[in-house]
Amino acid sequence: MLQALAGVKVLDLSRLLPGPYCSMILADLGAEVLRIEDKRFAGEGPGMPTVMRNKKHMTLNLKHPQGREIFYRLAQKADVIMEGFRPGVTERLGIDYQRLKSINEKIIYCSLTGYGQDGPYKNMVGHDLNYLSFAGILSLNSEPGQKPIIPPIQIADIAAGGMLAALAIMAALIFRQKTGQGQYIDISMLDGLIAMLPFLATLYWEAGEEPEASDTLLSGRFPCYNIYETKDGQYISIGALEHRFWVNLCQKLGREDFIPYQFATGEKREEIFRFLQDTFRQKTREEWMVELRDVDVCFGKVLSLKEALNDPQVKHRKMVVEFPHSQKGRQKYLASPIKLSLTPPSVRQGAAEFGEHTEEVLRELGLGQDEINRLKEEGVV
């Protein structure tokens, strides 16, 4: 099968979720990804087989001179290097961009951190929750006057970190193909989150309105874009934001008189809210699915995780796949959402065990078994 990134060699020094998510995207598209970690950190990475698929894994002590020499040899043949250390760490280890550029001038080097390589926060530690806090997103994720609610997925790690890093790397690969030049990439997850605020920032800058929790066009201010309880205690979502969808909904529910008041405030808004709340409680979630799925009103069932993973649309799109694991039997993975007609991404290999490919990689560098055994004894690998 053709693969869009076939032949691209990636060395991934990152841990946790953002970097591995990025290298998963690259690996799914055919890149040869080698994850490199110090064996002292075994078990500290994310236990998420989906994110670790399609990659090889080796152990390597970059603080040891021989460990660095092995890494330099790998870097000579690599196209991309990824790392997620705090700023300054790679310089101390002797594996920073300038050092590796002197070894391989075409290298593309991506640093993925919470706050970027410069600025007053650059040395702060953080997690997804902290980046959402600084981006002004967490403060808006609540009911009015209530404590902010922590999102159940890692928005910063995945969308503002891993996905943006993959996009930047692929752009750099295209540029290198045209010019022969590699380059350095500085990805900040806080930057990525700030860049995800076009609607709210426009509301603030141009309308002069600072958004408040649950009180913007897209966060519950109006009946046309909201969540409603059904007869069976489940919930549905209505996203009739464009006027034509609102017209369709009002006509379907027999309340054409509400059509001019889609964005009304005050008592009229409360009247529409009460009507929709009472109406949607009259039928079950599945009954509303039958009623509204073909009406063009932007409707959705609020599903549990179990329901979502088994939803007929998700199954039809093959977003859950199974792959055999040498020790754990068949494992389920989330499939790539990227659909390419000629070079589709794929799951070709399950998640590697920690250090599983260390000896294989060393043998490919020309080392014999005696030398490999010595490196193990000395704590290099």
ZADRENZA-981940 format. One line per field, with one value per residue (C-alpha): residue number from 1; residue in three letters; x, y, z. Coordinates in nm, 3 decimals. Each point is the difference from the previous one (the first is absolute). Layout:
<rs>
k <- [NUM/...]
r <- [ALA/...]
px <- [X/...]
py <- [Y/...]
pz <- [Z/...]
</rs>
This chain:
<rs>
k <- [1/2/3/4/5/6/7/8/9/10/11/12/13/14/15/16/17/18/19/20/21/22/23/24/25/26/27/28/29/30/31/32/33/34/35/36/37/38/39/40/41/42/43/44/45/46/47/48/49/50/51/52/53/54/55/56/57/58/59/60/61/62/63/64/65/66/67/68/69/70/71/72/73/74/75/76/77/78/79/80/81/82/83/84/85/86/87/88/89/90/91/92/93/94/95/96/97/98/99/100/101/102/103/104/105/106/107/108/109/110/111/112/113/114/115/116/117/118/119/120/121/122/123/124/125/126/127/128/129/130/131/132/133/134/135/136/137/138/139/140/141/142/143/144/145/146/147/148/149/150/151/152/153/154/155/156/157/158/159/160/161/162/163/164/165/166/167/168/169/170/171/172/173/174/175/176/177/178/179/180/181/182/183/184/185/186/187/188/189/190/191/192/193/194/195/196/197/198/199/200/201/202/203/204/205/206/207/208/209/210/211/212/213/214/215/216/217/218/219/220/221/222/223/224/225/226/227/228/229/230/231/232/233/234/235/236/237/238/239/240/241/242/243/244/245/246/247/248/249/250/251/252/253/254/255/256/257/258/259/260/261/262/263/264/265/266/267/268/269/270/271/272/273/274/275/276/277/278/279/280/281/282/283/284/285/286/287/288/289/290/291/292/293/294/295/296/297/298/299/300/301/302/303/304/305/306/307/308/309/310/311/312/313/314/315/316/317/318/319/320/321/322/323/324/325/326/327/328/329/330/331/332/333/334/335/336/337/338/339/340/341/342/343/344/345/346/347/348/349/350/351/352/353/354/355/356/357/358/359/360/361/362/363/364/365/366/367/368/369/370/371/372/373/374/375/376/377/378/379/380/381]
r <- [MET/LEU/GLN/ALA/LEU/ALA/GLY/VAL/LYS/VAL/LEU/ASP/LEU/SER/ARG/LEU/LEU/PRO/GLY/PRO/TYR/CYS/SER/MET/ILE/LEU/ALA/ASP/LEU/GLY/ALA/GLU/VAL/LEU/ARG/ILE/GLU/ASP/LYS/ARG/PHE/ALA/GLY/GLU/GLY/PRO/GLY/MET/PRO/THR/VAL/MET/ARG/ASN/LYS/LYS/HIS/MET/THR/LEU/ASN/LEU/LYS/HIS/PRO/GLN/GLY/ARG/GLU/ILE/PHE/TYR/ARG/LEU/ALA/GLN/LYS/ALA/ASP/VAL/ILE/MET/GLU/GLY/PHE/ARG/PRO/GLY/VAL/THR/GLU/ARG/LEU/GLY/ILE/ASP/TYR/GLN/ARG/LEU/LYS/SER/ILE/ASN/GLU/LYS/ILE/ILE/TYR/CYS/SER/LEU/THR/GLY/TYR/GLY/GLN/ASP/GLY/PRO/TYR/LYS/ASN/MET/VAL/GLY/HIS/ASP/LEU/ASN/TYR/LEU/SER/PHE/ALA/GLY/ILE/LEU/SER/LEU/ASN/SER/GLU/PRO/GLY/GLN/LYS/PRO/ILE/ILE/PRO/PRO/ILE/GLN/ILE/ALA/ASP/ILE/ALA/ALA/GLY/GLY/MET/LEU/ALA/ALA/LEU/ALA/ILE/MET/ALA/ALA/LEU/ILE/PHE/ARG/GLN/LYS/THR/GLY/GLN/GLY/GLN/TYR/ILE/ASP/ILE/SER/MET/LEU/ASP/GLY/LEU/ILE/ALA/MET/LEU/PRO/PHE/LEU/ALA/THR/LEU/TYR/TRP/GLU/ALA/GLY/GLU/GLU/PRO/GLU/ALA/SER/ASP/THR/LEU/LEU/SER/GLY/ARG/PHE/PRO/CYS/TYR/ASN/ILE/TYR/GLU/THR/LYS/ASP/GLY/GLN/TYR/ILE/SER/ILE/GLY/ALA/LEU/GLU/HIS/ARG/PHE/TRP/VAL/ASN/LEU/CYS/GLN/LYS/LEU/GLY/ARG/GLU/ASP/PHE/ILE/PRO/TYR/GLN/PHE/ALA/THR/GLY/GLU/LYS/ARG/GLU/GLU/ILE/PHE/ARG/PHE/LEU/GLN/ASP/THR/PHE/ARG/GLN/LYS/THR/ARG/GLU/GLU/TRP/MET/VAL/GLU/LEU/ARG/ASP/VAL/ASP/VAL/CYS/PHE/GLY/LYS/VAL/LEU/SER/LEU/LYS/GLU/ALA/LEU/ASN/ASP/PRO/GLN/VAL/LYS/HIS/ARG/LYS/MET/VAL/VAL/GLU/PHE/PRO/HIS/SER/GLN/LYS/GLY/ARG/GLN/LYS/TYR/LEU/ALA/SER/PRO/ILE/LYS/LEU/SER/LEU/THR/PRO/PRO/SER/VAL/ARG/GLN/GLY/ALA/ALA/GLU/PHE/GLY/GLU/HIS/THR/GLU/GLU/VAL/LEU/ARG/GLU/LEU/GLY/LEU/GLY/GLN/ASP/GLU/ILE/ASN/ARG/LEU/LYS/GLU/GLU/GLY/VAL/VAL]
px <- [0.000/0.128/0.067/0.017/0.303/0.175/0.376/-0.015/0.205/-0.106/0.183/-0.249/0.147/-0.333/-0.202/-0.351/-0.263/0.065/0.317/-0.105/-0.334/0.189/0.227/-0.305/-0.145/0.329/0.033/-0.357/0.089/0.300/0.292/0.255/-0.021/0.254/-0.089/0.305/-0.018/0.233/-0.078/-0.022/-0.335/-0.159/-0.366/-0.024/-0.141/-0.371/-0.153/-0.189/0.061/-0.175/0.262/0.295/-0.091/0.204/0.326/0.317/0.139/0.356/0.167/0.292/0.174/0.068/0.199/0.261/0.262/-0.048/-0.375/0.038/0.232/-0.260/-0.263/0.222/0.035/-0.377/-0.044/0.228/-0.259/-0.312/-0.235/-0.179/0.086/-0.269/0.047/-0.211/0.256/-0.003/0.196/0.372/0.000/0.103/0.293/0.121/-0.031/0.183/-0.292/-0.141/-0.084/0.324/0.207/-0.202/-0.014/0.380/-0.037/-0.294/-0.065/-0.332/-0.146/-0.346/-0.001/-0.328/-0.015/-0.344/-0.055/-0.274/0.107/0.264/0.375/-0.014/-0.210/-0.060/-0.171/0.249/0.139/-0.334/-0.121/-0.355/-0.270/-0.304/-0.206/0.256/0.025/-0.380/0.005/0.249/-0.182/-0.323/-0.187/-0.047/-0.165/-0.274/-0.065/-0.261/-0.353/-0.048/0.164/0.124/0.346/0.160/-0.041/0.309/-0.044/0.021/0.245/0.341/-0.081/0.339/0.206/-0.179/-0.141/0.227/0.307/0.021/-0.212/0.164/0.345/-0.086/-0.129/0.316/0.226/-0.179/0.023/0.374/0.039/-0.164/0.225/0.307/-0.108/-0.008/0.315/0.210/-0.010/-0.099/-0.121/-0.089/-0.363/-0.111/-0.351/-0.164/-0.325/-0.108/0.061/-0.210/-0.290/0.010/-0.016/-0.322/-0.187/-0.104/-0.368/0.050/0.282/-0.210/-0.288/0.230/0.187/-0.273/-0.321/0.162/-0.147/0.206/-0.144/-0.148/-0.049/-0.306/-0.101/0.126/-0.155/0.179/-0.019/-0.366/-0.133/-0.272/-0.256/0.104/0.343/-0.049/-0.044/-0.337/-0.113/-0.224/-0.278/0.237/0.244/0.243/0.104/0.004/0.182/-0.155/0.235/-0.247/0.240/-0.059/-0.343/-0.114/0.057/-0.194/-0.287/-0.006/-0.008/-0.280/-0.204/0.059/-0.117/-0.298/0.122/0.056/-0.072/0.344/0.186/0.066/0.128/0.297/0.235/-0.254/0.087/-0.204/-0.339/-0.034/0.322/-0.120/-0.333/0.177/0.228/-0.300/-0.180/0.299/0.076/-0.361/-0.023/0.317/-0.102/-0.303/0.199/0.304/0.342/-0.044/-0.344/0.146/0.273/-0.270/-0.188/0.288/0.288/-0.131/-0.155/0.312/0.008/0.354/-0.097/0.209/-0.045/0.213/0.172/0.206/0.353/-0.113/-0.284/0.224/0.259/-0.278/-0.203/-0.096/0.159/0.327/-0.004/-0.077/0.298/0.216/0.123/0.063/0.235/0.150/0.358/0.173/0.249/0.268/-0.073/-0.343/-0.199/-0.212/-0.003/-0.236/0.137/-0.154/0.055/0.143/-0.267/0.194/-0.154/0.233/-0.107/0.348/0.212/-0.231/0.146/-0.011/0.074/0.284/0.155/-0.128/0.152/0.361/0.118/0.244/0.340/-0.128/0.206/0.320/0.216/-0.152/0.087/0.354/0.059/-0.118/0.275/0.251/0.052/0.066/-0.159/0.306/0.002/-0.375/0.040/0.277/-0.221/-0.271/0.244/0.124/-0.351/0.023/-0.311]
py <- [0.000/0.347/0.223/0.380/0.026/-0.324/0.034/0.286/-0.091/0.150/-0.014/0.068/0.097/0.119/-0.163/0.032/0.091/0.305/-0.121/-0.366/0.113/0.198/-0.291/-0.229/0.220/-0.014/-0.375/-0.068/0.182/-0.225/0.169/-0.226/0.113/-0.107/0.095/0.045/0.004/-0.051/-0.334/0.182/0.136/-0.334/0.011/0.379/0.051/-0.014/-0.345/0.067/-0.265/0.215/0.275/-0.241/-0.205/-0.018/0.093/-0.169/0.059/-0.007/0.095/0.240/0.198/0.340/0.110/-0.263/0.102/-0.323/0.047/0.339/-0.143/-0.263/0.271/0.209/-0.297/-0.041/0.374/-0.013/-0.213/0.164/0.251/0.119/0.021/0.068/0.089/0.125/0.093/0.332/0.277/-0.040/-0.373/-0.104/0.244/-0.155/-0.346/0.105/-0.090/0.345/0.122/0.185/-0.302/-0.240/0.242/-0.019/-0.377/0.004/0.340/-0.113/-0.109/0.123/0.045/0.049/0.112/-0.041/0.164/0.158/0.362/0.010/0.058/0.360/0.231/0.034/-0.341/-0.205/-0.193/-0.067/-0.357/-0.065/-0.235/0.037/0.150/0.275/0.100/0.018/0.222/0.248/0.005/0.130/-0.313/-0.168/0.308/-0.022/-0.373/0.010/0.090/0.369/0.081/-0.357/-0.153/-0.075/-0.357/-0.196/-0.136/-0.381/0.005/0.163/0.288/0.169/-0.318/-0.136/0.289/0.290/-0.220/-0.330/0.093/0.339/-0.153/-0.260/0.275/0.205/-0.299/-0.086/0.363/-0.005/-0.324/0.161/0.306/-0.222/-0.190/0.330/0.160/-0.271/0.192/-0.138/0.225/0.036/-0.017/0.152/-0.118/0.139/-0.154/0.332/0.164/-0.272/0.058/0.376/-0.062/-0.198/0.309/0.176/0.021/0.109/0.241/0.163/0.030/0.176/0.224/0.099/-0.023/0.133/-0.288/-0.213/-0.352/-0.147/-0.365/-0.156/0.337/0.028/-0.097/-0.335/-0.074/0.000/0.355/-0.081/-0.284/-0.072/-0.131/-0.200/-0.332/-0.143/-0.288/-0.268/-0.215/-0.284/0.222/0.017/0.312/0.134/0.296/0.257/0.210/0.199/0.292/0.106/0.152/-0.263/-0.275/0.197/0.043/-0.376/-0.073/0.245/-0.138/-0.360/0.081/0.204/0.334/0.217/0.300/-0.051/0.040/0.378/-0.043/-0.232/0.233/0.174/0.097/0.051/-0.161/-0.115/-0.198/-0.159/-0.086/-0.181/-0.179/-0.122/-0.120/-0.195/-0.149/-0.116/-0.125/-0.206/-0.167/-0.146/-0.260/-0.219/0.070/-0.273/0.126/0.346/-0.160/-0.142/0.331/0.237/-0.180/0.089/0.339/0.218/0.153/-0.095/-0.265/-0.242/-0.265/0.055/-0.338/-0.167/-0.106/-0.362/0.107/0.225/-0.271/-0.234/0.255/-0.117/0.306/-0.055/-0.369/0.079/0.238/-0.276/0.229/-0.296/-0.271/-0.314/-0.114/-0.310/0.045/-0.261/-0.018/0.155/-0.155/0.228/0.363/0.274/0.326/0.328/0.028/0.300/0.256/0.095/-0.146/0.007/-0.169/-0.104/-0.010/-0.086/-0.017/-0.336/-0.196/-0.233/-0.080/-0.010/0.198/-0.106/-0.117/0.230/-0.048/-0.275/0.107/0.112/-0.287/0.010/0.371/-0.052/-0.289/0.220/0.244/-0.283/-0.096/-0.362/-0.191/0.029/0.378/0.015/-0.205/0.234/0.305/-0.162/-0.076/0.360/0.147/0.158/-0.185]
pz <- [0.000/-0.086/0.302/-0.019/0.231/-0.097/0.035/0.252/0.308/0.334/0.333/0.279/0.337/0.143/0.276/0.148/-0.265/-0.227/-0.172/-0.030/-0.143/-0.263/-0.090/-0.014/-0.275/-0.189/0.052/-0.116/-0.321/-0.056/0.175/0.170/0.363/0.261/0.355/0.223/0.380/0.290/0.164/0.335/-0.115/-0.084/0.088/0.023/-0.349/-0.083/0.004/-0.323/-0.268/-0.264/0.034/-0.002/-0.305/-0.321/0.179/0.111/0.349/0.131/0.326/-0.002/0.276/-0.155/0.305/-0.079/-0.264/-0.191/0.014/-0.164/-0.264/-0.089/-0.020/-0.229/-0.233/-0.009/-0.060/-0.304/-0.179/0.147/-0.161/0.312/0.369/0.258/0.365/0.287/0.263/0.184/-0.177/0.056/0.069/-0.350/0.009/0.326/-0.153/-0.315/-0.229/-0.078/-0.349/-0.064/0.099/-0.213/-0.292/-0.011/-0.038/-0.242/-0.157/-0.146/0.333/0.102/0.377/0.188/0.364/0.155/0.339/0.206/-0.032/-0.274/-0.006/0.125/0.214/0.375/0.030/-0.202/0.297/0.170/0.016/-0.105/-0.118/-0.223/0.281/0.059/-0.366/-0.025/0.308/-0.146/-0.336/0.154/-0.107/0.337/0.152/-0.264/0.044/0.275/0.091/0.090/0.331/0.049/0.028/-0.341/-0.120/-0.103/-0.356/-0.023/-0.292/-0.040/-0.234/0.032/-0.022/-0.305/-0.204/0.099/0.040/-0.185/-0.301/-0.052/0.033/-0.266/-0.229/0.051/-0.065/-0.322/-0.115/0.077/-0.198/-0.303/0.033/0.025/-0.308/-0.190/0.143/0.163/0.328/0.338/0.280/0.366/0.120/0.331/0.097/0.314/0.117/0.150/-0.339/-0.159/0.237/-0.047/-0.376/0.058/0.122/-0.326/0.094/0.360/-0.083/-0.273/0.243/0.245/-0.246/-0.245/0.202/0.316/0.198/0.234/-0.010/0.316/0.089/-0.167/-0.142/-0.356/-0.332/0.012/0.370/0.091/-0.019/-0.253/-0.036/-0.359/0.110/0.314/0.178/0.101/0.219/-0.151/0.145/0.093/0.192/-0.292/-0.188/-0.354/-0.151/-0.230/-0.214/-0.211/-0.026/-0.360/-0.050/-0.252/0.256/0.261/-0.247/-0.062/0.373/0.072/-0.287/0.111/0.353/-0.118/0.135/-0.306/0.223/0.159/-0.331/0.032/0.357/-0.048/0.189/0.219/0.356/0.313/0.046/-0.362/0.026/0.325/-0.163/-0.286/0.246/0.202/-0.312/-0.130/0.342/0.041/-0.358/0.001/0.327/-0.174/-0.199/0.057/-0.145/-0.262/-0.095/-0.061/-0.208/-0.227/-0.003/-0.069/-0.176/-0.346/0.075/-0.045/0.346/0.115/0.254/0.204/0.266/0.311/0.021/0.268/-0.093/-0.038/-0.225/-0.208/-0.064/-0.113/-0.194/-0.352/-0.164/0.188/-0.095/-0.363/-0.013/0.154/0.278/0.232/-0.123/0.150/-0.032/0.141/0.285/0.061/0.374/0.054/-0.282/-0.215/0.107/-0.107/-0.137/-0.107/-0.374/-0.180/-0.093/-0.314/-0.314/-0.302/-0.323/-0.120/0.316/0.289/0.350/0.171/0.315/-0.101/0.336/0.356/0.284/0.058/0.339/0.181/-0.162/-0.229/-0.301/0.172/-0.120/-0.348/-0.039/0.132/-0.239/-0.288/0.106/-0.040/0.365/0.088/0.286/0.224/-0.040/0.065/0.317/0.117/-0.061/0.213/0.281/0.001/0.006/-0.346/-0.119]
</rs>
